[in-house]
């Protein structure tokens, strides 16, 4: 069957992503992305405010906890980035299981 409107079928898209990245995205990943886009759509009038006299120094903090989880002995890392003293991004990640 030929793709409709130039779109690939979902299994072909998943195979391409898995081959390229080694990741097999699930329906839950798609739902998470949709929630993010719905949030962004509802916040188009919001933004970051930087007064004229504020600096644009980029500062990054990071930390890690080697095997700190008492339940599974996995490590956790985290970081945050501040631009002009205002938080612009952050992340936290627990070690994957093998």
N, C-alpha and C positions, 0 to 999 in steps of 0.2 A: 504494500500500500504506500502511495506517495505521501510525503509530509504535507500537512495543511498549512497554507500561508507561509511556507518556507521553514516551518518549525520542525525540529526533530522529535521523534517520539521519546518519552521519558527514559526508557531503558537505554537507548543509544546515548542520551546525554549523560546518564549515570556511568556507563562504561567509559565514556571519554574522560570524565572527571576522575574516575578511579584510576584509569591508565596514566593520566597526566600527573596526579598528585599522590596516588597510593591511598586515597581516602574514598570510602564508599558512603556517600551522603544518603541519609534516610529521610523519610517523610517528616520526622521531627525537626530536622535541620531546616527544611523548607518552611515549616510553620514558624520557626524562630526568626528566620529572615523576613517573613511576611509581617510578623509582629513588630520588628524593628522598622520596616518601611511604614507601617501604619503609624507608629510613634512619630517618626520623622515628618510624615505628611501633616500630622496635627500640631507640629511645633515649628512650622515655617516662619512664624513671626518672632521666634526667639533667637537669640544669638549671644555671642560673647561681647562684653563691653570693655574697652581699654581706654582709660582717660589719656589725654594727650601727654601728660607728664609721666605716665607709667612706662617703665622700661620693657623691652622685649627680650629680656634674658630668659633663655630656656634652661630650666633646671630639671634634672632627672634624679629620682631617688629609687633605689632598688634594694631588695633584701631577699634572703633565702633562708630556709630552715631545712637543713640536711636531715632526712629521715626523722622528722619531728613528729609525725603522726603516730600516736601510741597504738592505734588500731592496726594500721597496715605498714608502718615504717616507711611511708613515702615522703618525699621532699616536696616543699611548696616554695614557689618563687612569686615575687610580686614587684611591681614598679608603678610609679606615677610620674607624669611629666607636667611641669608648670611653665606657663609662658606668661611673663610679666607678673608672676606671683599668683596666677589663677590656674586652677586645675584644668587641663585640656584633654588628658587621657590617663587611664589607669588600667592595670591588668593584674590578674592573680591566676596562677596555674598550679595544679597539683600534678605530680609526676604520674605519667601513664603507667598502666600495668602491662607487663610483657606477656 
